[in-house]
Amino acid sequence: MNHESAYELFKRGEEFLRTNNPAQAAVVLERARRKQPRRSSIREALGRAYYNCGRFERAAEQFKIVISLYPTNSYAHYCLARCAEKLDDDLLSRKHFRLASAMGYRTGA
């Protein structure tokens, strides 16, 4: 039986994301999420993994939860906006792009 901690699973998931293996990251991060459901860093990474797999609805769910836990997380607002953009939800996308910007989030552009 595997007894990896949520932190160990999170770190492994982050490594899968870093090496462009989002599907593997999602599997590992789901395990971490089950162990620590209120940990926003795990949900944020899981959202990124889902987004990179093209699972935009699942990604949006994770970013919404992060925002519910930490309403001032500008990066989560930005990520939710990107998901909404992919899901053709212009109203939600514009709302969260504006919120992210108002909170000081700037893209690398």
N, C-alpha and C positions, 0 to 999 in steps of 0.2 A: 504494500500500500504506500502511496506517495504522500509524504508529509511536508511538502514544500509550504513555506509560509506565503502569505499574500504578498509580502515584499519581494520574496525570491521569484514568485510568479510574475509580479509586475516588472521586475528587472529583466527577466527572460523575455517577456512580451515586448518591452522597450527595445531589446536587442534585435528581436525579429523585425520590428518596425524599422530600426536603423539599417538593417540589411535587406530591406525591401521584400519582406515576407509577411505581408499583412494578414493573410489567411491563418498562418501559424500563430501570429501574434494574437488574433482574435480568440483562438481556442484557448491559449494560455491565459489571456486577460479575462476571459469569461470565468475561468476557474478562480482567478484572483478576486473578481467582482463578487462571486458567491461567498467568498470568505470575508470580504470587507465591502459590503454594499454601499456604504456611505463615504467611501474613500474617493474623493473627486479626482485625484491623480490617476487612479485606475480607470475610472469611467471616461476620463478625457482621452487616455491612451486607447481605450477600447473604441471610443468614437472615431479616433483617427484610423484605427485598424479597419473598422467597418467602412469608413469613407474610402480608404485606399483600395478596398475590395469592391467598391461600387455599390455597397449596401447602404444607400443614403438614408433610408427611413430608419434603419437600426442605428446608424450614426447619429441622426437627429435626436432620437430618443435619449441617447447617452448625454448629448450636449444639453438637452433640456433638463435632465436630472442634475447635471453639474450646475447649471444656472439656478435651479431651485435651491440647491445647497449653498451656492455662493453667487448671488445676483450681480456682484460687481466683477466677475471673472470676464474681462473683456475678450480674452482669447476664446472662451466658450461661446460667447455671443458671435464672434467672427465665424467660428466653425459652424455654428447652427445656421448662420446666414449662407454659408457656402453650401450646406446640405439643402437648404430651402431652395437655393438657386438651381441645384441639380434636379430638384423635385418640381420645378416650375411653379413654386409658390412665391410669386414676386412680392406680395405684401409682407410675408414673414421674412423674406430675404432682406428687403429694404429696411424693415424695422430693426433687425439685429445688426446689419451693417452700420446703421446710424448709431445704435447703442454702443457697439464696439468702438466706433470712432469717437463718440462723446466721452467714453471712458479712457481714451488715450491709446487704444490699440492702433498700431500702424503696421501695414504690411511692409515687406522688404523691397517693394517697388521703388 
